[in-house]
Amino acid sequence: MEPIGLEPRARAQPDHIAIVAGTRRVTFAELDRRANRVARALRTAGIRPGDRVGCSLRNRVEFFEVTFGAARAGAELVPISWRAKDDEVTYLLEDSRAGLLVAEEGARAPVRVLHAGKDYEAALGAEGDDPLSDAPPVAPPSIRFYTSGTTGRPKAVERARSTVDNYLAAAREHLGVFRVEQPSEIHLCCGPLYHSAPLGFSDYALLMGQTVVLMERFDPEEFLRLIDAERATWSMMVPIHFVRLLALPEDVRARYDRGSMRRIIHAAAPCPPDVKRRIIEMFGDDVVWEFYGMTEGRATVITAEEWLRKPGSVGRPMPGARVKILDDAGNEQPPGETGLIYVSTGGRFTYAGAPRQTAEVWNGDFFSVGDMGYVDADGYLFLTDRHQDMIISGGSNVYPAEVEAVLHLHPAVADVAVIGIPDPEWGEAVKAIVEPRAPVEPSELIEFCRARLAHYKCPRTVDLVEQLPREPNGKVRKRELRAPYWEGRATKI
């Protein structure tokens, strides 16, 4: 059996290319040495086993160096969007009690910052290549991902720390679900590494000894060029990537050989059926597979062949997972009946510092993140709506309460409701519906948000209304606000 883990792969195939990033080609031996230097630099900076380290970088080789280096130092990684505003970064660092942040040039934080470039290279240059004396023989990454509910404040998803053997077995098994577990595979990473799926899949690929071809940002023609040039065999994508690929002129698409691509895995947002059919046609039969999951766990998977028989489905449970549908009273629903989707993945998690929210999502061994749907007579899951208000725009989660909290700071806003509306490119677009207390232009409110939030969270449009519709208890009827935009659609997400 092939060895699993960065350190064993570096010994077994030191000159094999681990990462391709632009003109850079990094071998497994080089990545191994750099990870050791990061581990030593973190210790020099005062990071001890059990501490946390923030990482707010673009898609670059250093992200992987920090991921594996933090693991060797016994630290937990906290990925943070490099697009996040100072207040958002501060909250995540303070909530996680991170002791250091590795970030892009110019980033500011309430802890010591190693800026990619001069600061980072100086810190690594002062260290040696040898592993720390107390570093384990194999150190898989420990990553603290944040997610959110309707409270608007991100919460860390906490699990019991996995053993090395369990983690490495999970890497093999999870890639095995999609049949891309062999060391000969070449993974093309086109999503932001601060998201759980792009980072998780890329880390798994490296642990298996695969080459990761890293895109700094997604560009549809460059994606096709890299498939052709690097003979990439698999990738993880979101529907907006499909939309942009399909928008390329046919003569541009025809320039590049896509024949090496055996598996495209997609998730994170509902994919319009016509888009999915066209992307299956573009890449060939049984290339495009989909899974349904979230930061809390992955639940179902569906092949292209199955999807063509069950259009709109997100599949049947992955090995080790179970799915059931419950009504509001907690009663399990029969096939075809819609209710809340509950998932069991065999493990438990909690939301850090949020016992009430943790208790709310669990029902025995099953949890729900608020998605609604049904299971058909053949056991295939279909999503229909979201019980919570969360918006998925371009594969990124946007929590209305967070955006509403910012808009409430504007002196002209009396009240506001933020909703998701259909968008042909992004899946959903963020819209704010505002009750003003003083004259204000929609563009002013959009810019107000952009100065305080990552841009993908900000409203693309703002409507001004005299009064928001409310329940007798005063709660805004968001379903009523959303209804006209989603009318005539089979699903509300």
C-alpha positions as CSV (number, residue, x, y, z in Angstrom):
1,M,0.0,0.0,0.0
2,E,1.2,3.5,-0.9
3,P,2.4,5.6,2.1
4,I,-0.1,8.3,3.2
5,G,1.0,11.7,4.7
6,L,3.2,14.6,3.6
7,E,6.3,13.3,5.4
8,P,6.1,9.7,4.1
9,R,5.4,11.0,0.6
10,A,8.4,13.3,0.8
11,R,10.6,10.4,1.7
12,A,9.1,8.1,-0.9
13,Q,9.0,10.6,-3.8
14,P,11.1,13.6,-2.9
15,D,11.3,15.0,-6.4
16,H,7.7,14.4,-7.3
17,I,5.8,17.7,-7.9
18,A,3.5,18.5,-5.0
19,I,2.2,21.9,-6.1
20,V,2.0,23.8,-9.3
21,A,1.3,27.5,-8.8
22,G,1.8,29.6,-11.9
23,T,5.5,29.2,-12.9
24,R,6.4,27.6,-9.5
25,R,6.8,23.9,-9.2
26,V,7.3,22.7,-5.6
27,T,8.5,19.2,-4.9
28,F,7.3,17.1,-2.0
29,A,10.7,17.4,-0.5
30,E,10.7,21.2,-0.7
31,L,7.2,21.4,0.8
32,D,8.3,19.1,3.6
33,R,11.3,21.3,4.4
34,R,9.3,24.5,4.2
35,A,6.6,23.0,6.5
36,N,9.4,22.3,9.1
37,R,10.6,25.8,8.8
38,V,7.1,27.1,9.4
39,A,6.7,24.9,12.5
40,R,10.0,26.2,13.9
41,A,9.1,29.8,13.1
42,L,5.8,29.4,14.9
43,R,7.6,28.0,18.0
44,T,10.0,30.9,17.9
45,A,7.0,33.3,17.8
46,G,5.7,31.6,20.9
47,I,3.1,29.2,19.4
48,R,2.8,26.1,21.5
49,P,1.0,22.8,21.0
50,G,-2.7,23.4,21.4
51,D,-2.5,27.1,20.3
52,R,-4.2,28.4,17.1
53,V,-2.8,30.2,14.1
54,G,-4.8,32.3,11.7
55,C,-4.2,32.1,8.0
56,S,-5.6,34.8,5.7
57,L,-3.8,34.2,2.4
58,R,-4.8,34.1,-1.3
59,N,-4.4,30.8,-3.1
60,R,-0.6,30.5,-2.9
61,V,1.9,27.9,-1.9
62,E,2.4,29.5,1.5
63,F,-1.1,28.5,2.5
64,F,-0.1,24.8,2.3
65,E,3.2,25.5,4.1
66,V,1.3,27.1,7.0
67,T,-1.3,24.4,7.0
68,F,1.2,21.6,7.4
69,G,3.7,23.6,9.4
70,A,1.1,24.5,12.0
71,A,0.2,20.8,12.3
72,R,3.8,19.9,13.0
73,A,4.0,22.6,15.7
74,G,0.9,21.0,17.3
75,A,-1.2,24.1,16.4
76,E,-4.7,24.4,15.0
77,L,-5.2,26.4,11.8
78,V,-7.9,29.0,11.5
79,P,-8.5,29.8,7.8
80,I,-9.8,33.4,7.3
81,S,-10.9,35.0,4.0
82,W,-8.3,37.4,2.7
83,R,-11.3,39.5,1.6
84,A,-12.5,39.9,5.1
85,K,-12.6,43.4,6.7
86,D,-10.5,44.3,9.7
87,D,-13.5,43.9,12.1
88,E,-14.3,40.4,10.7
89,V,-10.7,39.3,11.0
90,T,-10.5,40.7,14.6
91,Y,-13.6,38.8,15.6
92,L,-12.3,35.4,14.3
93,L,-8.9,35.9,15.8
94,E,-10.3,36.9,19.2
95,D,-13.0,34.2,19.2
96,S,-10.5,31.5,18.3
97,R,-7.8,33.0,20.6
98,A,-5.3,32.7,17.8
99,G,-1.8,33.8,18.8
100,L,-0.5,34.8,15.4
101,L,-1.8,35.5,11.9
102,V,-0.1,34.8,8.5
103,A,-1.7,37.2,6.0
104,E,-1.2,39.2,2.9
105,E,0.8,42.4,2.9
106,G,-1.0,45.3,4.5
107,A,-3.2,43.1,6.7
108,R,-3.8,44.4,10.3
109,A,-4.8,42.4,13.3
110,P,-4.8,42.4,17.1
111,V,-2.1,39.8,17.2
112,R,1.3,39.5,15.6
113,V,1.1,39.3,11.8
114,L,3.6,37.5,9.5
115,H,3.0,39.2,6.2
116,A,3.5,37.0,3.1
117,G,6.7,38.1,1.5
118,K,9.5,39.8,3.4
119,D,8.3,39.1,7.0
120,Y,7.3,35.5,6.3
121,E,10.5,34.7,4.4
122,A,12.7,36.3,7.1
123,A,11.0,34.2,9.7
124,L,11.5,31.0,7.8
125,G,15.1,32.0,6.8
126,A,16.1,32.1,10.4
127,E,15.1,28.5,10.9
128,G,16.5,25.1,9.9
129,D,15.0,22.3,7.7
130,D,14.9,19.7,10.4
131,P,11.6,18.8,12.1
132,L,10.9,19.9,15.7
133,S,12.2,17.4,18.2
134,D,8.6,16.8,19.5
135,A,6.9,16.8,16.1
136,P,5.0,13.5,15.5
137,P,6.3,11.3,12.6
138,V,3.2,12.2,10.6
139,A,1.2,15.4,11.4
140,P,-2.1,15.7,9.5
141,P,-3.6,19.2,9.6
142,S,-5.9,20.2,12.4
143,I,-8.2,22.9,11.0
144,R,-10.8,25.1,12.9
145,F,-13.4,26.0,10.3
146,Y,-16.1,28.6,11.1
147,T,-19.7,28.5,10.0
148,S,-22.8,30.6,10.9
149,G,-26.5,30.4,11.7
150,T,-29.1,33.1,11.6
151,T,-27.3,34.8,14.5
152,G,-24.9,36.3,12.0
153,R,-21.8,35.7,14.0
154,P,-19.6,32.9,12.7
155,K,-19.2,29.9,15.1
156,A,-16.4,27.4,15.1
157,V,-17.3,23.8,14.4
158,E,-15.5,21.7,17.1
159,R,-14.9,18.0,17.0
160,A,-12.8,15.6,19.0
161,R,-9.3,15.7,17.5
162,S,-8.8,12.7,15.2
163,T,-6.0,10.3,15.6
164,V,-3.4,10.2,12.8
165,D,-4.5,6.8,11.6
166,N,-8.2,7.9,11.5
167,Y,-7.4,11.1,9.7
168,L,-5.3,9.4,7.0
169,A,-7.9,6.7,6.6
170,A,-10.6,9.4,6.2
171,A,-8.5,11.0,3.5
172,R,-8.3,7.7,1.5
173,E,-11.9,6.8,2.1
174,H,-13.3,10.2,1.2
175,L,-11.4,10.5,-2.0
176,G,-12.3,6.9,-2.6
177,V,-16.0,7.8,-2.6
178,F,-15.2,9.9,-5.8
179,R,-12.7,7.3,-7.1
180,V,-9.8,9.8,-7.1
181,E,-7.6,8.3,-4.3
182,Q,-4.6,7.1,-6.4
183,P,-1.3,9.0,-6.1
184,S,-1.2,9.3,-9.9
185,E,-4.2,11.7,-9.8
186,I,-3.6,15.5,-10.5
187,H,-6.0,17.8,-8.6
188,L,-6.8,21.2,-10.1
189,C,-7.8,23.5,-7.2
190,C,-9.9,26.4,-8.4
191,G,-11.7,27.5,-5.2
192,P,-10.5,29.7,-2.4
193,L,-8.4,27.7,0.2
194,Y,-10.1,29.5,3.1
195,H,-13.2,27.5,2.3
196,S,-13.5,24.0,3.8
197,A,-14.0,22.0,0.6
198,P,-11.2,23.4,-1.5
199,L,-8.7,23.2,1.3
200,G,-9.9,19.8,2.5
201,F,-9.8,18.2,-0.9
202,S,-6.4,19.7,-1.7
203,D,-4.9,18.6,1.7
204,Y,-6.3,15.1,1.1
205,A,-4.7,15.1,-2.4
206,L,-1.3,16.0,-1.0
207,L,-1.6,13.4,1.7
208,M,-2.2,10.8,-0.9
209,G,0.9,11.9,-2.9
210,Q,-1.0,13.7,-5.7
211,T,0.0,16.9,-7.4
212,V,-2.1,19.9,-6.7
213,V,-2.4,22.5,-9.5
214,L,-3.4,25.7,-7.7
215,M,-5.3,28.6,-9.4
216,E,-4.8,31.9,-7.7
217,R,-8.4,32.8,-8.8
218,F,-10.9,31.1,-11.1
219,D,-10.7,32.1,-14.7
220,P,-12.6,29.9,-17.1
221,E,-10.2,29.8,-20.0
222,E,-7.2,29.4,-17.7
223,F,-9.0,26.5,-16.0
224,L,-9.3,24.7,-19.4
225,R,-5.7,25.6,-20.3
226,L,-4.4,24.0,-17.0
227,I,-6.4,20.9,-17.6
228,D,-4.7,20.6,-21.0
229,A,-1.2,21.7,-19.9
230,E,-1.0,19.8,-16.6
231,R,-3.2,16.8,-17.6
232,A,-5.4,17.4,-14.5
233,T,-7.7,14.5,-13.7
234,W,-10.1,15.9,-11.1
235,S,-11.3,19.2,-9.6
236,M,-13.8,20.5,-7.0
237,M,-16.1,23.3,-8.3
238,V,-19.2,25.3,-7.6
239,P,-22.0,26.1,-10.0
240,I,-20.9,29.6,-10.8
241,H,-17.7,28.1,-12.3
242,F,-19.9,26.0,-14.6
243,V,-21.8,29.2,-15.7
244,R,-18.6,30.9,-16.6
245,L,-17.2,27.9,-18.4
246,L,-20.4,27.7,-20.5
247,A,-20.2,31.4,-21.3
248,L,-16.9,30.9,-23.1
249,P,-17.2,31.0,-26.9
250,E,-17.2,27.6,-28.4
251,D,-14.0,28.3,-30.3
252,V,-12.2,29.1,-27.1
253,R,-13.4,25.9,-25.4
254,A,-12.3,23.9,-28.5
255,R,-8.7,25.1,-28.1
256,Y,-8.0,22.9,-25.1
257,D,-8.0,19.2,-24.6
258,R,-10.2,18.2,-21.7
259,G,-9.8,14.5,-22.1
260,S,-7.6,14.0,-19.0
261,M,-10.4,15.2,-16.7
262,R,-12.1,12.2,-15.1
263,R,-14.0,13.7,-12.3
264,I,-15.5,17.1,-11.5
265,I,-17.0,17.2,-8.1
266,H,-19.4,20.0,-7.3
267,A,-21.3,21.3,-4.2
268,A,-21.9,24.4,-2.0
269,A,-24.9,25.7,-3.9
270,P,-27.8,24.3,-6.0
271,C,-27.0,23.9,-9.6
272,P,-29.7,24.8,-12.2
273,P,-30.7,21.7,-14.1
274,D,-30.0,23.2,-17.5
275,V,-26.5,24.3,-16.4
276,K,-25.8,20.8,-15.1
277,R,-26.9,19.1,-18.3
278,R,-24.7,21.4,-20.4
279,I,-21.7,20.9,-18.2
280,I,-22.2,17.1,-18.3
281,E,-22.3,17.4,-22.1
282,M,-19.1,19.5,-22.1
283,F,-17.0,17.1,-20.0
284,G,-18.6,13.7,-21.0
285,D,-20.6,11.0,-19.4
286,D,-20.0,10.2,-15.7
287,V,-17.4,13.0,-15.1
288,V,-19.6,15.5,-13.2
289,W,-20.5,14.2,-9.7
290,E,-22.2,16.1,-6.9
291,F,-22.3,15.9,-3.2
292,Y,-24.5,17.5,-0.5
293,G,-22.7,18.6,2.6
294,M,-21.7,21.5,4.8
295,T,-18.8,22.4,7.2
296,E,-20.5,20.2,9.8
297,G,-20.3,17.1,7.6
298,R,-20.8,15.5,4.2
299,A,-24.0,13.6,3.5
300,T,-24.9,12.4,0.0
301,V,-23.3,11.9,-3.4
302,I,-24.7,11.4,-6.9
303,T,-23.0,10.4,-10.1
304,A,-23.7,12.1,-13.5
305,E,-25.5,8.9,-14.7
306,E,-27.7,8.9,-11.6
307,W,-28.4,12.6,-11.9
308,L,-29.6,12.2,-15.5
309,R,-32.1,9.6,-14.2
310,K,-33.0,11.7,-11.1
311,P,-32.5,15.4,-12.2
312,G,-32.4,17.8,-9.3
313,S,-31.3,15.2,-6.8
314,V,-28.2,15.5,-4.6
315,G,-27.9,11.8,-4.3
316,R,-27.9,9.0,-1.7
317,P,-26.0,8.8,1.6
318,M,-22.2,8.4,1.4
319,P,-20.7,5.4,3.2
320,G,-21.1,5.9,6.9
321,A,-23.8,8.6,6.5
322,R,-27.6,8.5,7.1
323,V,-30.3,10.9,6.1
324,K,-33.9,11.3,7.4
325,I,-36.6,13.9,6.9
326,L,-38.5,15.2,10.0
327,D,-41.5,17.5,10.3
328,D,-41.6,20.4,12.8
329,A,-42.8,18.0,15.5
330,G,-39.8,15.7,15.0
331,N,-41.8,12.9,13.2
332,E,-40.0,11.1,10.4
333,Q,-41.6,11.8,7.0
334,P,-42.3,9.1,4.4
335,P,-40.8,9.1,0.9
336,G,-41.9,12.2,-1.1
337,E,-42.9,14.3,1.9
338,T,-41.0,17.5,2.5
339,G,-39.5,18.4,5.9
340,L,-36.2,19.3,7.6
341,I,-33.2,17.3,6.4
342,Y,-31.3,15.6,9.2
343,V,-27.9,13.9,8.7
344,S,-25.8,11.5,10.7
345,T,-22.2,11.1,9.8
346,G,-21.2,8.9,12.8
347,G,-19.5,11.7,14.7
348,R,-20.5,14.6,16.9
349,F,-19.6,18.3,16.8
350,T,-20.4,21.4,18.8
351,Y,-20.5,25.0,18.0
352,A,-17.8,26.6,20.2
353,G,-19.3,28.8,22.9
354,A,-22.8,28.3,21.6
355,P,-24.5,25.5,23.6
356,R,-28.0,26.6,22.7
357,Q,-27.3,26.6,18.9
358,T,-25.6,23.3,19.3
359,A,-28.6,21.8,21.1
360,E,-30.9,23.2,18.5
361,V,-29.3,21.4,15.5
362,W,-29.1,17.9,17.1
363,N,-31.9,15.3,17.2
364,G,-30.3,12.2,18.7
365,D,-27.4,11.2,16.5
366,F,-28.7,13.4,13.6
367,F,-28.1,17.1,13.0
368,S,-29.8,19.7,10.7
369,V,-28.4,23.0,9.3
370,G,-31.9,24.1,8.3
371,D,-32.2,22.8,4.8
372,M,-35.5,21.3,3.7
373,G,-36.2,18.6,1.2
374,Y,-37.5,15.1,0.7
375,V,-36.3,11.6,0.0
376,D,-37.9,9.7,-2.9
377,A,-38.9,6.0,-2.9
378,D,-35.4,5.1,-4.2
379,G,-33.6,6.9,-1.4
380,Y,-32.5,9.9,-3.4
381,L,-32.5,13.3,-1.6
382,F,-33.9,16.4,-3.1
383,L,-33.5,19.9,-1.7
384,T,-36.5,22.2,-1.8
385,D,-36.0,25.2,0.5
386,R,-34.0,26.6,3.4
387,H,-35.6,26.8,6.8
388,Q,-32.9,29.3,7.8
389,D,-32.3,32.6,6.1
390,M,-28.8,31.8,4.8
391,I,-28.0,32.9,1.2
392,I,-25.6,31.0,-1.0
393,S,-24.0,33.4,-3.5
394,G,-21.4,32.0,-5.8
395,G,-20.8,29.1,-3.4
396,S,-20.2,31.3,-0.4
397,N,-22.5,31.5,2.6
398,V,-24.0,34.9,3.4
399,Y,-25.8,35.3,6.6
400,P,-28.5,38.0,6.4
401,A,-28.3,38.9,10.1
402,E,-24.6,39.9,9.7
403,V,-25.5,42.2,6.7
404,E,-28.6,43.5,8.5
405,A,-26.5,44.4,11.6
406,V,-24.2,46.5,9.4
407,L,-27.0,48.3,7.6
408,H,-28.7,49.1,11.0
409,L,-25.6,51.2,11.7
410,H,-26.5,53.6,8.9
411,P,-28.4,56.6,10.3
412,A,-30.9,56.6,7.5
413,V,-32.0,53.0,8.1
414,A,-35.0,52.4,10.4
415,D,-35.2,48.7,9.6
416,V,-34.0,46.2,7.0
417,A,-34.5,42.7,5.8
418,V,-31.8,40.9,3.7
419,I,-32.9,38.1,1.3
420,G,-31.5,36.0,-1.5
421,I,-33.0,36.3,-4.9
422,P,-32.3,34.2,-8.1
423,D,-29.3,35.2,-10.1
424,P,-28.3,33.4,-13.3
425,E,-24.6,33.6,-12.6
426,W,-24.3,33.6,-8.8
427,G,-27.2,31.3,-8.0
428,E,-28.5,33.8,-5.5
429,A,-27.8,37.5,-5.2
430,V,-28.0,39.5,-2.0
431,K,-30.8,42.0,-1.8
432,A,-31.6,44.4,1.0
433,I,-35.1,45.8,1.5
434,V,-34.9,48.9,3.7
435,E,-37.3,51.0,5.6
436,P,-35.6,54.4,5.6
437,R,-35.9,56.9,8.4
438,A,-34.4,59.6,6.2
439,P,-33.7,60.1,2.5
440,V,-30.9,57.9,1.2
441,E,-29.8,56.5,-2.1
442,P,-29.5,52.7,-2.5
443,S,-25.9,53.1,-3.9
444,E,-24.9,54.8,-0.6
445,L,-26.1,51.9,1.4
446,I,-24.3,49.4,-0.8
447,E,-21.1,51.4,-0.4
448,F,-21.7,51.6,3.3
449,C,-21.7,47.8,3.5
450,R,-18.7,47.4,1.2
451,A,-16.6,49.5,3.6
452,R,-17.4,47.1,6.4
453,L,-18.0,43.7,5.0
454,A,-16.3,41.4,2.5
455,H,-17.8,42.4,-0.9
456,Y,-19.5,39.0,-1.6
457,K,-21.6,39.6,1.5
458,C,-22.9,43.0,0.4
459,P,-26.2,43.7,-1.3
460,R,-26.1,43.9,-5.1
461,T,-29.4,45.8,-5.0
462,V,-31.3,47.7,-2.4
463,D,-35.0,48.4,-2.4
464,L,-36.6,51.2,-0.3
465,V,-40.1,50.5,1.1
466,E,-42.4,52.4,3.3
467,Q,-43.0,49.4,5.6
468,L,-41.7,45.9,5.8
469,P,-44.3,43.1,6.2
470,R,-44.5,41.8,9.7
471,E,-46.0,39.0,11.8
472,P,-48.2,40.1,14.8
473,N,-45.1,39.6,17.0
474,G,-43.2,42.1,14.9
475,K,-41.0,39.6,13.0
476,V,-40.4,40.5,9.4
477,R,-42.1,38.0,7.0
478,K,-39.1,37.2,4.8
479,R,-40.8,34.4,3.0
480,E,-43.3,37.0,1.7
481,L,-40.5,39.2,0.6
482,R,-38.7,36.3,-1.2
483,A,-41.9,34.8,-2.8
484,P,-42.2,37.1,-5.9
485,Y,-38.6,36.5,-6.9
486,W,-38.9,32.7,-6.6
487,E,-42.4,32.3,-8.1
488,G,-42.7,29.5,-10.6
489,R,-39.5,27.8,-9.5
490,A,-39.5,24.2,-8.3
491,T,-37.1,25.0,-5.5
492,K,-36.6,28.1,-3.3
493,I,-32.8,27.9,-3.2
